[in-house]
Amino acid sequence: MFKGNAVYELPFGPGKQFFSGGGLGGKFLGGWQISGLIQIRSGRPISFFAGAGSTASPFRGTVNRSARSTNETPNTTLTLTQLQNMTGLFHSPTTGLPVFVDPSLIGSDGRANPAFFTSPLAGTFGNLSLTPVNGPGYWNADVALIKRTKFSERLNLELRLEAFNVFNHTNFSVSNSPDIFSTSFGKITSTFDNRIIQMAFKFNF
């Protein structure tokens, strides 16, 4: 994760480089401030499961009772490096919609391609580790424009115009426990942190 922020006070108004004489011009042009915050981070960790609630799963009991076998990871024919390279943000060649796994990992019925993922046999564990990959990455930029008008040593008015995710960058939300037997395997169905713009007044005394 990377986070960075900056604040810049515009050089206008009393005590500043321009319009430092005060008066109405100084009050109007002075007290302006711009701030920004940016966040960039990798996607959330993902674990694949063999039948986490799917009726298509064999629901085989393994070491413990059958209900817990739904939390078992599958077998995979891919190496960890191959799977990591095939996870992130892709688009379905048929629908054009975003998916978080390479489309070749999705079978024709919407479930995981059995050439790459299978359920472990009864009494065995899947060979895929927990949280082996990350989902789509995330980045977001927030910007604020602030105007402070001072009336006395104690009294001032603050106007704030704030934009969260100012570029309206699309951040995708994915399940952190995809089921290889689900017909929605690999699909991205929602986004989060859409752009929000708000204005606020605050009187400080």
C-alpha positions as a Markdown table, in Angstrom:
| # | Residue | x | y | z |
|---|---|---|---|---|
| 1 | Met | 0.0 | 0.0 | 0.0 |
| 2 | Phe | 1.2 | 3.5 | -0.8 |
| 3 | Lys | -0.4 | 6.7 | 0.6 |
| 4 | Gly | 0.6 | 10.3 | 0.0 |
| 5 | Asn | -0.9 | 13.6 | 0.8 |
| 6 | Ala | -0.1 | 17.2 | 0.2 |
| 7 | Val | -1.4 | 20.7 | 1.2 |
| 8 | Tyr | -0.7 | 23.9 | -0.6 |
| 9 | Glu | -1.8 | 27.3 | 0.6 |
| 10 | Leu | -2.2 | 29.7 | -2.3 |
| 11 | Pro | 0.1 | 32.8 | -2.0 |
| 12 | Phe | -2.7 | 35.4 | -1.9 |
| 13 | Gly | -3.9 | 37.7 | 0.9 |
| 14 | Pro | -2.5 | 39.3 | 4.0 |
| 15 | Gly | 1.0 | 38.1 | 4.8 |
| 16 | Lys | 1.4 | 36.4 | 1.4 |
| 17 | Gln | 3.3 | 37.2 | -1.8 |
| 18 | Phe | 0.3 | 38.7 | -3.7 |
| 19 | Phe | -2.5 | 41.0 | -2.6 |
| 20 | Ser | -0.9 | 41.3 | 0.8 |
| 21 | Gly | -2.4 | 44.7 | 1.5 |
| 22 | Gly | -5.6 | 43.4 | 2.9 |
| 23 | Gly | -9.0 | 45.0 | 2.2 |
| 24 | Leu | -11.8 | 43.3 | 0.4 |
| 25 | Gly | -9.5 | 41.9 | -2.3 |
| 26 | Gly | -7.3 | 40.4 | 0.3 |
| 27 | Lys | -10.2 | 38.8 | 2.2 |
| 28 | Phe | -11.6 | 37.3 | -1.0 |
| 29 | Leu | -8.3 | 36.1 | -2.4 |
| 30 | Gly | -6.7 | 35.1 | 0.8 |
| 31 | Gly | -7.1 | 32.0 | 2.9 |
| 32 | Trp | -7.4 | 29.5 | 0.0 |
| 33 | Gln | -5.9 | 26.1 | 0.4 |
| 34 | Ile | -5.7 | 23.0 | -1.8 |
| 35 | Ser | -5.1 | 19.5 | -0.4 |
| 36 | Gly | -4.9 | 16.1 | -2.0 |
| 37 | Leu | -4.7 | 12.5 | -0.8 |
| 38 | Ile | -3.8 | 9.5 | -3.0 |
| 39 | Gln | -4.0 | 5.8 | -2.2 |
| 40 | Ile | -2.6 | 2.9 | -4.3 |
| 41 | Arg | -2.8 | -0.7 | -3.1 |
| 42 | Ser | -2.8 | -4.2 | -4.3 |
| 43 | Gly | -6.1 | -6.2 | -4.4 |
| 44 | Arg | -7.5 | -8.1 | -1.5 |
| 45 | Pro | -6.1 | -11.6 | -0.9 |
| 46 | Ile | -8.2 | -14.4 | -2.5 |
| 47 | Ser | -8.6 | -18.1 | -1.5 |
| 48 | Phe | -10.3 | -20.6 | -3.9 |
| 49 | Phe | -12.6 | -23.2 | -2.4 |
| 50 | Ala | -14.1 | -26.5 | -3.6 |
| 51 | Gly | -17.8 | -26.2 | -3.0 |
| 52 | Ala | -18.3 | -23.4 | -0.6 |
| 53 | Gly | -22.1 | -23.7 | -0.6 |
| 54 | Ser | -22.6 | -24.9 | -4.1 |
| 55 | Thr | -25.0 | -27.8 | -4.8 |
| 56 | Ala | -22.7 | -28.9 | -7.6 |
| 57 | Ser | -20.0 | -29.7 | -5.2 |
| 58 | Pro | -19.5 | -33.3 | -4.1 |
| 59 | Phe | -19.4 | -32.1 | -0.4 |
| 60 | Arg | -17.0 | -34.8 | 0.5 |
| 61 | Gly | -16.0 | -35.1 | 4.2 |
| 62 | Thr | -12.3 | -35.0 | 4.6 |
| 63 | Val | -10.5 | -34.9 | 8.0 |
| 64 | Asn | -13.5 | -33.4 | 9.8 |
| 65 | Arg | -17.3 | -33.5 | 9.3 |
| 66 | Ser | -18.7 | -32.9 | 5.9 |
| 67 | Ala | -19.9 | -29.4 | 6.6 |
| 68 | Arg | -16.3 | -28.2 | 6.9 |
| 69 | Ser | -15.3 | -29.8 | 3.7 |
| 70 | Thr | -16.9 | -26.8 | 1.9 |
| 71 | Asn | -13.9 | -24.8 | 3.2 |
| 72 | Glu | -11.4 | -27.0 | 1.5 |
| 73 | Thr | -9.2 | -25.6 | -1.2 |
| 74 | Pro | -9.2 | -27.4 | -4.6 |
| 75 | Asn | -6.5 | -29.2 | -6.5 |
| 76 | Thr | -5.0 | -27.2 | -9.3 |
| 77 | Thr | -2.7 | -28.1 | -12.3 |
| 78 | Leu | -1.2 | -24.6 | -12.2 |
| 79 | Thr | 1.9 | -23.5 | -10.5 |
| 80 | Leu | 1.6 | -20.6 | -8.0 |
| 81 | Thr | 3.4 | -18.3 | -10.5 |
| 82 | Gln | 1.0 | -19.3 | -13.3 |
| 83 | Leu | -2.0 | -18.7 | -11.1 |
| 84 | Gln | -0.8 | -15.3 | -10.0 |
| 85 | Asn | -0.2 | -14.3 | -13.6 |
| 86 | Met | -3.7 | -15.4 | -14.5 |
| 87 | Thr | -5.4 | -13.4 | -11.7 |
| 88 | Gly | -6.1 | -9.7 | -11.6 |
| 89 | Leu | -8.3 | -7.8 | -14.1 |
| 90 | Phe | -9.4 | -9.3 | -17.4 |
| 91 | His | -12.4 | -9.1 | -19.7 |
| 92 | Ser | -14.6 | -11.9 | -20.9 |
| 93 | Pro | -14.2 | -12.4 | -24.7 |
| 94 | Thr | -17.9 | -13.2 | -25.0 |
| 95 | Thr | -19.6 | -10.6 | -22.9 |
| 96 | Gly | -16.8 | -8.0 | -22.5 |
| 97 | Leu | -17.6 | -7.8 | -18.8 |
| 98 | Pro | -14.7 | -7.7 | -16.3 |
| 99 | Val | -13.5 | -10.9 | -14.6 |
| 100 | Phe | -10.8 | -11.3 | -12.0 |
| 101 | Val | -9.3 | -14.5 | -13.5 |
| 102 | Asp | -8.0 | -15.2 | -17.0 |
| 103 | Pro | -11.1 | -16.2 | -19.1 |
| 104 | Ser | -9.4 | -19.6 | -19.9 |
| 105 | Leu | -9.9 | -20.5 | -16.2 |
| 106 | Ile | -13.7 | -20.3 | -16.6 |
| 107 | Gly | -15.5 | -23.2 | -18.2 |
| 108 | Ser | -18.3 | -23.0 | -20.7 |
| 109 | Asp | -20.9 | -23.5 | -17.9 |
| 110 | Gly | -19.5 | -20.5 | -15.9 |
| 111 | Arg | -17.8 | -22.8 | -13.3 |
| 112 | Ala | -14.1 | -23.1 | -13.0 |
| 113 | Asn | -12.5 | -25.0 | -15.9 |
| 114 | Pro | -11.9 | -28.6 | -14.7 |
| 115 | Ala | -8.7 | -28.7 | -16.6 |
| 116 | Phe | -7.3 | -26.3 | -14.0 |
| 117 | Phe | -9.4 | -26.9 | -10.8 |
| 118 | Thr | -10.9 | -30.0 | -9.4 |
| 119 | Ser | -12.3 | -31.1 | -6.0 |
| 120 | Pro | -9.9 | -33.1 | -3.8 |
| 121 | Leu | -10.8 | -36.8 | -3.3 |
| 122 | Ala | -12.4 | -37.9 | -0.1 |
| 123 | Gly | -9.9 | -38.0 | 2.8 |
| 124 | Thr | -7.4 | -35.7 | 1.0 |
| 125 | Phe | -6.5 | -32.0 | 1.0 |
| 126 | Gly | -6.4 | -29.7 | -2.0 |
| 127 | Asn | -2.9 | -28.8 | -3.1 |
| 128 | Leu | -3.8 | -25.1 | -3.5 |
| 129 | Ser | -2.8 | -22.9 | -0.5 |
| 130 | Leu | -5.0 | -20.3 | 1.1 |
| 131 | Thr | -4.8 | -16.7 | -0.2 |
| 132 | Pro | -2.4 | -17.6 | -3.1 |
| 133 | Val | -3.4 | -14.5 | -5.2 |
| 134 | Asn | -4.7 | -11.0 | -5.0 |
| 135 | Gly | -7.7 | -9.5 | -6.7 |
| 136 | Pro | -7.7 | -6.3 | -8.9 |
| 137 | Gly | -5.7 | -3.5 | -7.5 |
| 138 | Tyr | -7.1 | -0.3 | -6.1 |
| 139 | Trp | -6.3 | 3.4 | -6.5 |
| 140 | Asn | -8.1 | 6.5 | -5.4 |
| 141 | Ala | -7.4 | 10.3 | -5.3 |
| 142 | Asp | -9.3 | 12.8 | -3.1 |
| 143 | Val | -9.0 | 16.6 | -3.5 |
| 144 | Ala | -10.3 | 19.4 | -1.3 |
| 145 | Leu | -10.5 | 23.2 | -1.9 |
| 146 | Ile | -10.7 | 25.2 | 1.3 |
| 147 | Lys | -11.4 | 28.9 | 1.9 |
| 148 | Arg | -11.0 | 30.4 | 5.3 |
| 149 | Thr | -12.2 | 33.9 | 5.9 |
| 150 | Lys | -11.0 | 35.5 | 9.2 |
| 151 | Phe | -13.2 | 38.0 | 11.0 |
| 152 | Ser | -11.2 | 38.3 | 14.2 |
| 153 | Glu | -8.6 | 36.4 | 16.2 |
| 154 | Arg | -11.3 | 33.9 | 17.3 |
| 155 | Leu | -13.9 | 34.1 | 14.6 |
| 156 | Asn | -13.5 | 32.6 | 11.1 |
| 157 | Leu | -15.7 | 31.0 | 8.4 |
| 158 | Glu | -14.5 | 27.9 | 6.5 |
| 159 | Leu | -15.8 | 26.8 | 3.2 |
| 160 | Arg | -14.9 | 23.3 | 2.0 |
| 161 | Leu | -15.4 | 21.8 | -1.5 |
| 162 | Glu | -14.3 | 18.1 | -1.4 |
| 163 | Ala | -14.2 | 15.5 | -4.1 |
| 164 | Phe | -13.6 | 11.8 | -3.1 |
| 165 | Asn | -12.3 | 9.7 | -5.9 |
| 166 | Val | -12.1 | 12.8 | -8.0 |
| 167 | Phe | -11.3 | 11.0 | -11.2 |
| 168 | Asn | -14.1 | 8.5 | -10.6 |
| 169 | His | -11.7 | 5.6 | -11.1 |
| 170 | Thr | -13.5 | 2.3 | -11.2 |
| 171 | Asn | -12.5 | 0.0 | -8.3 |
| 172 | Phe | -13.8 | -3.5 | -8.5 |
| 173 | Ser | -15.1 | -5.5 | -5.6 |
| 174 | Val | -14.6 | -9.3 | -5.7 |
| 175 | Ser | -15.4 | -12.2 | -3.4 |
| 176 | Asn | -12.4 | -13.3 | -1.3 |
| 177 | Ser | -13.6 | -16.9 | -1.4 |
| 178 | Pro | -14.6 | -17.9 | -4.9 |
| 179 | Asp | -16.2 | -21.3 | -5.3 |
| 180 | Ile | -14.9 | -23.3 | -8.2 |
| 181 | Phe | -18.4 | -24.9 | -8.6 |
| 182 | Ser | -20.2 | -21.6 | -8.7 |
| 183 | Thr | -21.7 | -20.6 | -12.1 |
| 184 | Ser | -20.4 | -17.1 | -11.3 |
| 185 | Phe | -16.8 | -18.2 | -10.9 |
| 186 | Gly | -14.4 | -15.3 | -11.6 |
| 187 | Lys | -17.1 | -12.8 | -12.3 |
| 188 | Ile | -16.9 | -9.2 | -10.9 |
| 189 | Thr | -20.4 | -8.1 | -9.9 |
| 190 | Ser | -19.9 | -4.8 | -8.1 |
| 191 | Thr | -17.7 | -1.7 | -7.6 |
| 192 | Phe | -17.0 | 0.5 | -4.6 |
| 193 | Asp | -15.8 | 4.0 | -3.7 |
| 194 | Asn | -17.5 | 5.8 | -6.5 |
| 195 | Arg | -16.9 | 9.6 | -6.8 |
| 196 | Ile | -18.6 | 11.7 | -4.2 |
| 197 | Ile | -18.6 | 15.6 | -4.2 |
| 198 | Gln | -19.7 | 17.5 | -1.2 |
| 199 | Met | -19.7 | 21.1 | 0.1 |
| 200 | Ala | -19.6 | 22.2 | 3.7 |
| 201 | Phe | -19.6 | 25.4 | 5.7 |
| 202 | Lys | -18.1 | 25.7 | 9.2 |
| 203 | Phe | -18.1 | 28.6 | 11.5 |
| 204 | Asn | -15.2 | 28.5 | 14.0 |
| 205 | Phe | -15.4 | 30.6 | 17.2 |
